Amino acid sequence: MSADLQWMIIRNNSCFLVKSLGTTLTREPNNISAKNSFKANGLVNKHVVGIKGADKGVVLTTKSKGRLTNTTLSRGGRRTIKTIRAATAGSHYRPDLTDSAIRKASAIIRSQKNKNVAKRRSRKYKN
């Protein structure tokens, strides 16, 4: 079945749809922008780019020959972004999703960092 026909079928009827304040979003596994659009759809497209969080780092998901390939990227933020850029735009896989993938990966990496809480110093009172 062609991707266009699949999109026409699931466009308005999908268990992943979330309608909120006039906007239709999706919770599909490999939809980077969470928008309900053909471009970002992770179910019907031939080439898919997905980013999700791991214990440390992120997991990059791509589809080749109908098979999903998961790659765990956990060697630092800049290296992760460089790898995502090379996998999407560098290899002409899905250059239109490069910016969205980098934004999502950056947000996940930022959320995994430890937050340094400033310790409150107690002042000694003079008697």
C-alpha positions in Angstrom: 0.0 0.0 0.0 1.4 3.4 -0.9 2.3 5.9 1.8 -0.2 8.4 0.6 -3.0 6.0 0.8 -1.9 4.9 4.3 -1.8 8.6 5.4 -5.3 9.3 4.1 -6.6 6.3 6.2 -4.9 7.2 9.5 -4.9 11.0 9.2 -8.1 11.4 11.2 -8.4 7.9 12.7 -5.5 6.9 14.8 -5.1 5.8 18.4 -2.1 8.2 18.7 -4.1 11.4 18.0 -4.4 14.0 20.7 -6.6 17.0 20.0 -6.0 20.1 22.2 -7.0 23.7 21.7 -7.6 23.4 18.0 -4.3 21.7 17.3 -4.0 18.0 16.4 -0.9 16.3 17.8 0.2 12.7 17.9 2.1 10.4 20.2 3.6 8.2 17.5 6.9 6.5 18.4 9.0 8.0 15.6 7.3 11.4 15.2 9.9 14.0 16.1 7.7 17.1 16.1 4.6 15.5 17.5 2.5 17.2 14.8 -0.1 15.3 12.9 1.4 15.7 9.4 2.5 13.4 6.6 6.1 14.8 6.8 6.5 14.0 10.4 4.5 10.8 10.5 6.6 7.8 11.8 4.2 5.1 10.6 3.7 5.6 6.9 7.0 7.2 5.7 9.6 5.1 4.0 12.4 6.9 5.9 11.9 7.6 9.6 14.0 9.5 12.2 13.1 9.1 15.8 14.7 10.4 19.0 13.9 9.2 22.5 15.7 9.2 25.8 17.9 6.4 27.2 19.4 5.9 30.7 22.3 8.1 29.6 22.1 9.9 26.3 19.5 9.4 23.5 18.4 6.6 21.1 18.4 7.5 17.4 15.9 5.4 15.4 16.1 5.1 11.6 14.3 2.8 9.2 16.1 0.9 6.4 14.6 -1.8 4.2 11.5 -1.8 6.4 13.5 -2.6 9.6 13.9 -0.1 12.5 17.5 0.4 13.6 18.1 1.8 17.1 21.5 3.4 17.9 22.3 4.6 21.5 24.3 7.8 21.6 25.8 8.5 25.0 29.2 10.0 24.6 28.4 13.6 25.2 26.1 16.3 23.9 28.2 17.8 21.0 29.2 14.4 19.8 25.6 13.2 19.8 24.5 16.3 17.8 27.3 15.7 15.3 26.2 12.1 14.9 22.5 13.0 14.4 23.5 15.6 11.8 25.7 13.1 10.0 22.9 10.4 10.0 20.2 12.7 8.7 21.6 15.5 6.5 25.1 14.2 6.0 23.9 10.9 4.4 21.0 12.6 2.6 18.6 10.4 4.6 16.0 13.0 5.9 17.7 16.4 5.8 14.3 18.1 6.5 14.1 16.5 10.0 17.7 17.4 11.0 16.8 20.6 13.0 13.8 18.9 14.8 15.9 15.9 15.7 18.7 18.1 17.1 16.3 20.2 19.1 14.7 17.1 20.7 18.0 15.4 21.4 19.3 18.7 23.0 16.2 18.9 25.2 16.6 15.3 26.4 20.3 15.7 27.1 19.7 19.0 29.0 17.0 17.2 31.1 19.5 14.4 32.0 22.1 16.7 33.4 22.5 17.0 37.2 21.3 20.2 38.6 23.6 21.9 40.9 21.7 23.3 43.9 23.4 26.1 45.7 24.0 25.3 49.3 22.7 27.9 51.7 25.4 29.1 54.0 24.4 29.7 57.6 25.8 32.9 59.0 27.3 33.0 62.4 25.7 35.5 64.6 27.8 37.8 66.6 27.1 37.9 70.3 
